[in-house]
Amino acid sequence: MRVRDYSPGDLAACLAVFESNVPEFFHPAEREGFAAFLAALPGPYVVVEDETGALVACGGYAVAPGTATADLCWGMVSRPYHHSGLGRLLLDARLGRIAAHPGLRDVALRTSQLTRGFYERRGFVTEQVLPNGIAPGLDRCDMRLRLPLRNPLIPSGAIPA
């Protein structure tokens, strides 16, 4: 598996990943919003390719100016690859990039009840649930992960004396 930056040539493949998750994980009406998001990315977006070079997962994040929060955006894994570890790989790739941003204190996420448990197992805490907040049958779960405090003068992994 290879993680790389999104390019405009990936549009059709990302939309295919989206379609593979409709209607269970995404409502069909969300497709237009996802396509618009890809046309005007607010921040880094990555894709995951399998060993044949096929795009099988995608996701990104954005940081609003003047905030200390990164927002995870449109993370998804192609339906045949669910429960294969790709979701964890995609999340870890994004969190690794977020951790490199100085001054960020937490990561926010809006997801559904269907993937809430995945994120809770990775340390996210549910702050609010809005029944049918995404679409009928898809609750919106607002979640947050607090990043470890880092001292910029101490290299990552070093133990201060």
N, C-alpha and C positions, 0 to 999 in steps of 0.2 A: 504494500500500500504506500502511496506517495501523497503527501500533502503539498499543495502549491497554491499560489495566488490565483484568484479568479481572473479570467480575461473575457472580453465581450463574446468571443467565440464559444464560450461555455454556456451561453444563454439557453439554447435548446435542451442541452443535457440537464441543466439545473431545473428547468421546467418539467422535464421527464421525471426527475427525482420527486418533485412536488406531486405530480400526477400519480405516482406510485403510492402516495400516502393519502389520497382522496378516496372515499369520504371519511375514513376513520380518524385520521390525525389532522387533516386540514379540510375546511369547508370549501367546496368548489368556488365560491365567490371570492375567496382569498387569493386566487391565482392572479388576478389583475393587479392586486397590491404587491404581490411578490415580483411580478414582471416589472412594475414601475420601480420597485426598490432596486432591482438589478440594473436598471437603466441609469440610476442616479445614486450609486452607493454612498452612504454617509460615513463609511469607514472601511477598514480592511475586511475582505471576504475571501475565504479559502475554499478549495475543493479538494476532495479525496478521490484519487484514481486507484482502481484495482490493478492487479498484476498485468492485465491486458491493456491498460490505459483508459478503460472505461470510467467515466465519472460516476461515482456511487454515493457521494455525500457532499454536503456543502453547508457553510455557515459562516457568520461573521460577527462583528461587534462594532459599536460606535461609541465615541466619547463626546458628549456635548461640551463645548467650550466652557471653561470656568467651573466644571464639576469634577468630583473625585470618584465618579461612578462610570464604569463601562457597561453598556447595555448589549447583551447577546442578541443577535438578530438572525432570524430565519435559518436556524440550524435544523438539518434533516438528513436522514439516511434512506437510501432507496429501499423500498419495502422488502425485497428478497434478502437484504443484508441486515435486517433487524436482528438483534441478539447475537451479532457476530463480533462485537467489540469496536465496531466502527464509530458508534456514538461516543464512546469513551475517547477514542483517538481524536475525533473531531473536537470534542470539548477540551481535551488536554492541549491540543494545538492552539486553540483560541485563548485558553487561560494562560498558556506560556507566553503568548504575545502580549496579552494584557499585563502580565506581571512585569514585563520589561518597561512599561510606562511609569515613570516616576510620579508620585503624587496620587495615584489611584488607590482608593481605600476599599472599594467593593465592586461587585459585579451584580447587575440586576438582570432579571429574566422574566418574561411573560410567556407562559406555556399553558398547556391544558392539563386536566387531571390525568390524562393518559400517559404523560411523560413526567409528571410530578415526582413519582417515586425514584426514577432514574436520577434526577437532579438532587433529590434529598440524600440519596446514597453517596453523592459526590460532595456533600457538605452544604448545599443550599438550604435555606430555611424559608418556608412559606409564610409570607406576611399577610396575604389577603387572597380570598377566593371569591370570584364573582360568578355565580351560577349563570350558565348560558352566556357568559361574557364574550366569547369568541363567536359562537353560533349556537343554534339550538342543539343541546346535547354536548356541547364543548364548553366547559367551564374555563374561565381565565384564572390562572394561578400566578400571582405576583410573587416572585422569589428573589432572594438575595444571598450572596456569598460574601462574607467579610474576608478581605485579603489580609495576610499576615503583615504586621507593621515591619517596615524595613528601615534601617538606618542607611542612608545613601553613602555614608563614609565607611561602612563595613561591607566588604564583598559578600555576595550571596553565599551562604553555606559556611562562612567563617564564624568562629566562636570568639566573641570579644573576651579579652583577658580581664 
